[in-house]
Amino acid sequence: MQTAFSGIFPEVPVKRTLEAKVVLTERDFEILEFIMDMKFAGIEEVFERFFKITMSNESAKSSEWARKRLCQLEKANFLKSVRSFSESTRYYVTTFKAYYALTQFNPEKFVSKPSGGFDQRTFLHDRGVLRARLHLESLRLVNSWLSDRKLKSSTELVGGLSVQYIPDAIYVTPAGVRVAFELEIAVKAKSRYQDKIKKYVQLMRSANMQQKVFDRVQFVCAKDTVAKFLSKETRIYGELFEVVTVGDFFAKKGEVYDGKV
């Protein structure tokens, strides 16, 4: 049974508008934190993670409840709907009202601040990371997930890595293995890949346990040429690296890859 909390929190000092009042549940707080961490999420992603299994432990027949709840949270100004230039799907981003709600709900927990907008330039990559996380969680391969937004907020979380080396996420498997996740959807200069691989190897082989913030690296590549190059460059390091194509990555559960990341 979900616990309800008051939905009235301090707001950003801007011009007031009429807002619907909602009573936030524990699931609402989880939804808000998830969207804040992943930068944005759509109805289908929220349904997949929070509504797919009903409270009676049955499979939900549709995503209608997810759609309705997201609309309510938007009307109450915890979320804002946005669209990408490349498609008509509606996505949601969090507001500062959501941030204040989360920090009051659990003051000891670190919460990423809202990004302040929807970055069209990184949309395809960010959506790919979102889909990859949901896929790994559906396979029960993830116990915890640190998004790049949290990693970039503290150098301690990444062993002092500078911004250009910070992975897209670090997740922990049920066996306790810490995996740096990298989604590559574009072709970059070979020197950039080689530089990053060298930096990651130094970190994973460091004698300083505070610097060793992950145990292995997983590259998921949209381009076969990139996958082949990274496989060749990382082969000598054995199990420290895993390189797969996007198609093979999603095929692990028998899902049909639709060509999108």
Secondary structure, 3 states (H helix, E strand, C coil): CCCEECCCCCCCCCCCCCCCCCCEEHHHHHHHHHHHHHCCEEHHHHHHHHHCECCCCCECCCCHHHHHHHHHHHHCCCEEEEECCCCCCEEEEECHHHHHHHHHHCCCCCCCCCCCCCCHHHHHHHHHHHHHHHHHHHCCCCCEEEEHHHHCCCHHHHCCCCHHHCCCEEEECCCCCEEEEEEECCCCCHHHHHHHHHHHHHHHCCCCCCCCCCCEEEEEECCHHHHHHHHHHHHHHHHHEEEEEHHHHHHHHCCCCCCCC
